[in-house]
Amino acid sequence: MNDTGIVDSPSADYWKILAETRRQALEKALEENERLYTEVGELKMKVEELEEERSKYEELAERAEYLADTLKVSCRSLVNLSVRVVWARSTDQTILHLHR
């Protein structure tokens, strides 16, 4: 403030310090942005890998489910066959007619 009560303009040093402080803040923000950009790229690649892996596991699960269903049917058929054989033996039948 000068003698008339009016605030003087800031000095050149003030502007230099302010400019340097803002430059450092911008540099820090740029470094953070670059780091985040790289991290986002890496995460996108990881997501793609995981989606491919999930797809493979879904296909494997479908195959396993089909196999389980097939085994259930086969087991039921074997149980039915065993029951018929036991029944046939218990009734002294010598000829078996097996039906599917």
Residue pairs with C-beta under 8 A, 6 or more apart in sequence:
1 7
1 8
2 8
77 100
81 98
84 96
84 98
85 96
88 96
